[in-house]
C-alpha cells in the first residue's frame, strides 16, 4: 500500500518537479497540424506510449531495481543506456533537465541513499526515467510501479498540453487516457521482463517523428512549453 501511494504521488502532475512545462512533443505536433482534435490526439498518445513510453517504463523499472542496491557505477551505466536510446539532442536535454529537477525535489521528500548516490554519480542530471526509478525506489515502490508511473506520465503530459493548446474538452481527453489503461498495464509488464544488469536488452523502440518534432520545437521562437 505504501508503494501504491508513492506511485500516485510520483505520477501526479502537481509534483513540483517541472513536468508541467513539457508537452512530450504535443506542442510542435499541434503547430504543424499533426494534432487537430481528439482523434489525432488519441493516435499520438498510442504511438508515444508504444515507443517512448515503453522505453521510459523499462528504464524506470531498471532504475528502481538499482535503487535497492545503489552504486555509482551502476547508475552511470544505466544512464548511458538511457542516453543511447534518445536520438534527438533536444529530447536528451529535456530529459536531463526533468531528471535533475525530479532528483532535487524527491531528495527532499524521500531522503535516501538511492537518490544521493544518483546525484553524485550523474552530477549534470540523470535522464528523467532513471531519476524517476531512483525516486520510486526511495519511496518504497516496486519496479512495476515505477514502470507504470513512467508509462502513465509519458501520455499524460501531451494529453494535458493538448487541452491547453487546442481548448479540447478535458473530460473527453481523460476518456482517451482511460481507454489507454490496458496498454499502460501491458507497457509496465513488458518493462519488467529484464531483471538483470545486462541493460543492452532493454527496449529501444525508435520514434523518428517524435525526434523530428523535438528538434523543430527547439527552433520555434514562440513556445508555451519547454519541450
N, C-alpha and C positions, 0 to 999 in steps of 0.2 A: 504493500500500500504506500509506503514511504516513497518508493521509486516511481510509482504512478503519479503521485502529486508533484514530484520534482520534474517529471517529464512534461506535465502540463505547464509548469512554470517556465521551463526552457522553450517550449513551443509557443508561448504566449507572446504576441506581437508587442505587448506593453512592457516586456522585459527591457530595461533601459540599456540596450547594447547596440543601438543604431540600426537595427534591422528594418525599421520603418522607412529608412531613407533609400532602400534598394528595391527595384522593381523586378529583378530577375529577368530582364530583357523585355518586359512588357511595354515600357515607355517607348522604346525605339520601334517595337512591333506596331504599336498604335500609330506612331508618326509615319511609318512607311505604308500603312494600310493593311498590314497583316492581321491585325485585330481591329474589327469594326463593331462587333457586337457579341452577344453571348455564345453563339455557335463557334465563332472564331476563337473566342477565349477558351471554350471547352477543349477544342483541338490543341491549342497551345499548351494548356495545362497537362493534358495527357502526354503530349510529346515531351514536355520538360520533365515530367515525372519518370517516363520510361528511359530517359537518357541521364541528364544531370542529377535527377532525383535519386535514381538507383546508385549512382556513383557516390554521391554525398552520403547516402544512407550507409553504404558499405564502409566508407572511411570513418564515419562517426562510430559505427559498431566496433571497428578495429581499434579506434582511439579509446573507447570505453574499456575495451579489454586491456589495453596498455595501461590505462589508468589504475588498474588493480595492482600493477607492479611497475610503477613509473621509473624509467631510466632515461637519461638524456639521449643516449644513442638511439634508443627505440623511438623516441619522439622525433628525432631528426630524420630517421629513415622513413617513418610513416609520413611525415610532412613532405619529404621528397617524392613519395609515391603520389601524394595529392597534387603536388606541383606538376608532375608528369602527366596528369590526367586533365589539366586545364590548358588548352591550346592557346587561348586568347590572352595576351598580356593585360588587357583591360580587365578581364574576368579574374586573372590571378591577383591583380592589385586590389580589386574589390573584395575578393575572398580573404586576403590577408588583413585588409582594413577591418572587415567584420569580425575576423578571428581575434584580432588584437583587442578590439572593444569588448568582445564577449569574455575574453580571459580577464580583462581588467574588472569587469562588472562581477563575474561569478567568483573571482577570488575574494571579494568582499562578502558575498552571500554564503558561499560554501568554502571557507578556507581549507586547503588540503595540500598534501604532498603532490598529488596529481597535477594540479594547476601550477604550483610553484615550480616543479621541475620542467613543465612545458614552457613556462615563461622564461626560464633560464636557458633552456635548450634551443629555443627559437626566439631570440630577443626581438627580432624585427616583426614578429607577429606570425603565429601559425595560421594555416589555412582554416577557414571557418568550420568545415566539418570535423577537423582534428580538434579544434578548440571546443566544439560542441560535445564531442565524445568525451573529452577530458572533463568538461563541466558535468556531464552526465554521471561519470564515474565518481566525481567528488560529491555529487548529490545523492548517491546511492542507487543509481539506475543500473539496469542490466543492459548488455549490448543491444538487445532487440528494442528496448525502449529508446535508446539513443538513436538507433536507425529509424524508428518510427517518427521521432521528433524531427530528424533531418529531412526525411521524405515529406513530412507534412509542411515544414517551412519552405520547402522548395516550390510548393504550389500556392501557399497562402500569400506569399509576398507579391507575386504577379497578379493574383486574383484581387487583392486589396488595391493594388496600383491601378488596375483596370477600372475599378469602381470610381476612383478619384479622377482618372484621366478621361473617361467616357461618360461619366454620370450614370453608370449602369445601376439597375435595381440591386441593392446589396442582398436582399433576400434571395433573388434569383441566382446571384453569384455564389451564395452559400449553398444553394441547392446543387450547383455544379461541383462544389467541393465535397458535398455529401455523397454524390454519385461516384466520387473517386475513392471512397472508403475501401472497397475490395482491392483496388490497385495499390493503395497505400500499404495495406497489410501484406500484399504479395511482395512489394518492394522491400519492406522490412525483413520479411522471411528470406528473400534472396540475399540480402545484405549480410546475413549472419551465417551463411554457408561456410565461409572461410574463417577458421578459428585457429590461425597459426601466424607466425611471423613471416611467412612467405607471402608478402603482400603483393607480389607481382601477379598473383592470381585474382586479385580484387577486380570487380567490374571496371571496365574502361570504355563505356559506351560514349561514342563521339556525338556531338551535336553541332555540326558546322554552322547551321543557321543561327544558333544562339551566339556562337563565336563572332559571326559577322555583325549581328545586331549589337553586341557589346562594343566592338571596335567603332562602328558607326556612331553609336551613342556617345562615345568619348569625344568625338569630333563635333558633336552638335552643340551650338553655342547656348541655346536656351533649353535648360533641363529642369524638371521638377525633382528628379531622383538622381542619386549619385551613380547608380548603375541600373 
